[in-house]
Amino acid sequence: MEQACKWSTEFEEQVASLMEEHEIPGMSVALAGPEDVIYAQGFGYRDREARARATPETTYGMASVTKSFACLAITILEEVGILSAMDPVKAHIPEFHVTGQIEDDAMNLGHFMNHTAGLPATGALRYSMVRSMEDDPVAEELKRNGAWDSYVDRDPIDTYDDLLAYLREEEPDLLGRPGEQFSYSNDAYALLGLVVERATGKSFATFVEENVLHPLGMDLSTFSLDFLEERTDVTTLYAKSREGEVYRAPRWQDAPAMVAAGFLRSTVLDMVKYGGMYLRHGTGSIEGGLLGEVGYRLMRGGVFPSARSQYYGRGFTVRPNYHGATLVEHGGSLKGVSSHFGFVPERGITAAVVANLQGIPAAKIWLSLVNLAMDLSIDEVRSVEPTYEVSREQLERYVGEYRSGEGAHIKVYLRDGCLYAEVEGKEHSLRPSGPDTVAVWYRGQEVGVRFIPGPDGRVKAMYYGLRIIPRVSDGS
């Protein structure tokens, strides 16, 4: 790891500053080339109260970083001809049905993998996790601030059958025809897990363990909570109250019907082994559980625009032309989890960052590590949103309340001629960056937000946090 010495001090100083600012109990990071680990470090505590230090071998939740494993499982099956990304979803899940004016028959597996099926964000994940949250301090916090009712206002979703029934009964309004637009969907990825199970006769977790984790030597990675009970070097989970106090919330969230959407647990050293597979172009054979060259091309093919100069494809966000290279990455967030993982194929590097508190700037920390490995400034950013002048009349078009079934509630308002948004009780300044777009500072980086007009020209939704969130009120 001598290669890291020239810049590791600068990186570690930034991490220490961010950990203090965000009150992060513990974090682990790793950086590797195609074959060897360049840098790996734990910071703070995996268990703050016991003063047990975080290490590169500490197991954390990965949350939505799991999604690329779901796509990898589909691609492995695609490589050997068991299924195709072009298959209609109903060819594998005949009982899948979403009521609406748009025929759900047009949705295929590729739409699910690229978040382009037109499915809106729903409350399914919330209802799928509720049983695992009942005895955790986070439930008491949710009850105290009035949010728990949204978890228990219907029966829990325990199985795939429950999830399919929920989608049929809830009748969510589709966002458009499949393939027209991008909007992140945990529900779609949950059902990809069911596709894998029906195609193989094995649980999604078992298939991934046998065909990805074990062949890659990811021996400390698991979907099993029982496995975590057998290990010592496993993080405790933490949460933050509405008042900003970080407290111990040790029970792992779990959701059997949503396992493919976000419930892998792993270490940063295991994750860079995973990244190394992509750097080596998936070398291996299907008998060994790894992708061959055909599978690698399938996995890397077909992306859809998800933001300015950014695309999404098969479980990864792809940003080309980053100082002559491509950033391939994905983040994750759940109670007690902030994760970010990815690789830069042209530079032969892969990196992982995971912490035991939700809502921290893991994506910024990940990019800092990658920047230094690429001999760039630690503060280099993915992109800069342009500056754009708009009239007050134009800004007034955006004012209103926006809500999604997933729980997002955003209030957009004007004050002294400037546009703001209230999200989760915090105010954010919105800077105009183009026709119907604004920039917002979010978790240590500036990101784009887009307002979406309907056929009559009135704003009907906003694109925020990778989701299309419907407007429910004009704020009048």
N, C-alpha and C positions, 0 to 999 in steps of 0.2 A: 504493500500500500504506500510505498515511498513516493509514488507519482503524485499523490494527493497533497503532500506536505506543503508545497508552495502556495496553495490556496485554502487549505483546510482551516487555518486560523481565521481568515476572513469569513468563511462560511459559518464556522462555529460561533463567532461573535454575533452574526446576524440571527442565528437560531436562538442564542441565549437572549437576545433582545426581544424577539418575537414571543418566546416562551414566557418571559416576564410580562410583556404587554397583554397577552391573551390568557395568562394564568394557566398554562398548559402543564399538567402534571408530568407527562412523559411522552417521549417521541423516539422513534428509531428511523435511521436513513441508511441507504446503501446505494453505491454506484459501481457498475461493473462494465467490462468490455465483453466481447463475445464468449470469452472463456474464463476470465479471472476477475475477482473482486478488486476494485481499485480503492474503495473507501467504504467503511461501514462503522457506524457509531450509534450508541444509545445516548439519550439525553434525559435528564430528570429521572422520574420514578415510574416504574410499572405499577407500584403500589405505594402511594404517597405516605399513607399512614404507617406502613411497616418499614418505610425508608428502603424499599427494595428497588434497586436501580434498573432502568430500562437498558436493554442490550440489543444487538442486532439479531439475536435469536428469540427475542420476546414475540409471542404470538398476539396479534391484534385482529380486530375485525377488518375486513376489506371493503365491506358495503358494496357499492356499485362497480367497483373494480372487477367484481365477479362477472359482470356482463360479457367481457371478452371471452371468458371460459365457456359461457353458454354458446357464443358464436363459434368458438373453436370446436365444441362438441358437434354442432350442426355441420361444420366444415369437414370434420373427420368422416362423418356419415355420408356427406356429399361426395367426398373423394372416392369412396368405394361404391358409389352408386345406389345407396340405400334410399336416399332422398335428394331433393334439389331445393335450393333457395327459391326457385321459381314455382315450387309446389303451392297450390292454394292451401291456406291454413285449414280449410274444411276437409282437405284430403287426409289430414292427420287427426283433426279434431272435428268430426262431423257435427257435434253438438254445440260448437262455437257459434254464437249468434249475438249480434248487437242490433237492437231495433233502431231503425232510422230510415231516412229517405235514401241513403246510399247503400247499395248492396254490399254486405260484408263478404260475399263470395269473391269479390275482386281482390281481397287481401291475400298476399302470399307470405311465405316465411321470410323472404328478403325484406319486405316492408316491416315486419316485426323487428328484424335485426337492425334496421336503419332508422327506426322510430318514424317511419313514414306511412304507417297504416291508416292514420287519421283518428286513432284512438285518443280521447282526451285524458287528462290526468284525473283519476278517480280516487276514492277512499279505500280501495282494496288493500293496499299495503298496511294502512292503519288497522283495518279490521283483521288482517292476517297476523299481526304481531301482538294483538291485545292480550292474549292468554299469557304470553311470556313476560308481560309488563305488570301484571296485576299485583305482585308482591314486591315490586321494586320502588325505591324512594321516588323515582321519576313519576310514578303514578300519583303519588301524594302531591307532588309539585303541580301536575296537570290538574288535579282536583282543586287545588288551592287557587289556581288562576282561571278556573272555569273551562279548561280545554278537554277534560276527561270525557265529558258527555259525548263528544264527537267520536270517541272510540267505542262507546257502549250503546249507541242509539240503534243498533241492529245486531243480529247474531254474528259471532266471530266467523271468519273465513278460515277453516281448518284444512280443507282439501281442495284439490283441483275442481272437483264437482261443485263445491261451494263457490269457488271463484267463477266458474262458468255460469252458475245460477245467478250470481250477483250481477254479472255483466248483462245477462238476459233481462233481469228484473229491474235493474237500475235505469236501463234505457238511456245511456249517456248520449248526448248529441255529438255526432261525429264532426270532426274538424274540416273534413273535405274528402275528396276521393283519394284512395290509396295512391301514394307516389307523388302527391301534389305538394306537400309541405312537411316540414320536420317538427315534431313535438314529442318530447321524451315520454316514454311509457313503460313504467314498471310492470304493468299488467301484460304487455306483449312479451316481455322477457320471461315472466313467470310461465306463460304458456309455451314458450320455447323449451322450458324444462320438461313439460308434459310431452311435447313432440319427441324429445330424446328418449323419454321413458317408454313411449309406445313403440318407437322404432327399434329399441334394443331389448326390451323386456327387463331392463334394469332401472333402478332409481337413477335420477340425474346425478346425485352425489356419487354413487358407486361407479357410474360410467366415467365421470371426470377423474375420480381417484385412480381407476384402473388404466385409463388411456392418456392421462396428462400428468397428474401429480406424481404417481409412482415412477413412470418412465423418466421423468425429469429430475428425480431425486428430491422432490419437494416433500420431504418426510415430516415436516412440522406444519404442513398445511392440511386443513380438514374442514368438513361441513358438520362434524359431529361435536356436540357439546360434551358428550361423555369423554371424548379424546382429550378435551381441555382439562377435565378434572384430573387426568393422569399426569399432567405436566406441572412443573413448578414455575417455569419462566413464561407465564401468561399474564397479560395486563389485567388490572382492575379497570373497570369502566367508570368514567366520571361524567357529570352533567353540570349545567350552569342554570341557576335559578333566574327568574325574571329580574331579580335585583342584582344579578351578576355574581353571585356566590357560587364557586365551584364545589360540588359535593360528590361524595362517593355514591354511585348507583350501580352496584355490581352485577345485577342480573343481565345476562345476554339477551338481547332481542332475538327472536327466532320466528320463522314463518314458513312452515312446511310447504304451503302452496306457492311461496314466492322464492324458494331457495335459489333458483337460477338468476334472480334479479339482484341478489345482494348479500348472500350469507356464507361466503367463503371466509375462513379465518386462516391467517398465514403470517409469515415473518418477512422482513425486507430482504433477507438473504435468499429465501425461497423465491420471492418475487423476481429478483434479478436473474435467477436460474430460468424462470419462465420467460423473461424478456430475452435472454440469450437464445432461446429457441427461434425467435423471430429474427434475431441478428444473424443466425446461421441459416436463415431461409427454411426453417422448419425441418432441418435434416433429420432423417429417421424414417421409419417405415410404419405403416398402419399396424403391422403385427406388434411393433414395439410401442404403439400407442401415440406416436408422434406424426405430425404431418409430413408428407412427402412434398416434392416441389410443386406438384399440381395443387395439392391442398393449400400450400402457402400462397399461390397465385389467387386461388379462390378467396382465401381469407383477406387478402389485401385488395381485392377488386371491388369496385362499385361503392362510391361514396356519394353523399348527398349534402348540399350546402346547409350548414347549421348556424352560421354567423358570418360576419364579414371576414373573408380570407380564411374561413374555417369550414371543415367538412366532417361528416360522421359516417363511419362504415364498419359494420360487424363488430360492435363493441368498443370502438376507439374513435376519439376525436383526432382529426388529421389536420395539421397546419403546415402547408408547404411553404417553401421560400423563406424559411427562418434562417437568415444568414447563410444561405446556400444549402440548407439542410431541411429535413422534415421532422416536425414534432408529432409523434404518435403517442397519445396519452389518454388517461381516463381518471376521474376522481370518484370518491365515494364519501357518503355522509350518513351516519346513523347515530343514535345515542351512544356516546363513548367511542365514536369512530370518526376520524378525518383521515382519508387516505388519498394518495395520488401515486400513479405508476405510469411508466411509459418508456419509450426508447427513441433513439435517433439513428435510423438505419445507416445513413451515409457516414456517420462518425463512429459507428460501432459501439455505442454506449446505451445502457439501460439503467434506470434509477427508480427507487421506490422510497416514499415517505409515508409514515403512518404515525398517528398520535391517538391518545386515549381520551380525547375530548372533541365533541362535535363543534363545527363552526369556526375552525381555525384556518389560516391561509396556507393550507397544505400545497395547493397548486403553485403558490409563489415560492415556497421553500423548495419544491421540486425543481422549478425553473432556475432558481439560484444555483442549485447543485449542477444542473445541466449546463448553465451558462459558464460556470467556472471550468467545467470539463472541456468546453468548447473554446476556452481562452477568450471569453467575452466578459464584459462587465457583469458583476453580480446583479446589478439592478436593471439589466436589459429586460424589456418587456416583450410579450408576444406580438402585440400590435398597438398602435395608437389610434384611437378614434378621432376622426377629423373634427374641426371646428366649423360650425354652421350657424348662420344668423336666421332667426325666424321671428315672426311677429307675435305679439301677445295673442292675437286672434287664433293663430295656429296652435299656440300652447294651450289655449282654452279647450281645443278639441280633445285633448288628452285627459282632461280632468275627470275624475270619477273613481268608482270602486271596481276592483277586479278580483274575482274569486274563482278558485278551481275546486273540484271535488277532492283533490289531494290535500287540501287544507290551506293553500296559499290565499292570503287576503292582503291586497295591496291598495292603499289609498294614494291617489295622485292628486296634487293640489298646487295652486299658485300662491306665492307669497312675495310681495314686493317685486312683481314682474318676473320672478324666477320659479322654475318647476321643481317640485319635490315629490318624493314617494315615501310613505311610511310602510315599512316592512318589519313584521315581528316586533312592533313597538319602537323601532329605530327609524330616524329620519335620514334620508339619503338625497343628496342634490343630484338632479338630472340635467346634464349639459347637452343641449342640442348638437347633434353630430351629422345630421342629414335630413332629407325629407322623411318625416315620420320615424326618425331614429334619435335616440339620446344615448349618452354615456353615463354610467354610474360606477362609483368606486365600490368594489365588492371583494371582501376578503383579500385585501392587499393588491388588487389589480383592477384596472379599468375594463369594464365589459360593456357591450352594446345591448341596448334594449330597443325593440321595434314595436311601434303601434300599428295595428292592422285595421285598415278601413274596410267597411262592408260595401256592397254594391251601391248604396246610397251616399257613400262618401263619409258617413259617420264612423268613428272608431268603434269597432266591435270587440276588440281583444288587444292584449299586449303580449309580446314574446319576451319572457323574462325567465332566467334560470333554466334555459333550454326548453321551457314549456310555453304553449299558447294558453293564455289565461283569459277567459271571457270577461268582458265588461258587464257588470250587473247594475250599475247606476252611473248617471252622468254627474253626480255630486251636487245636484241642485236641491 
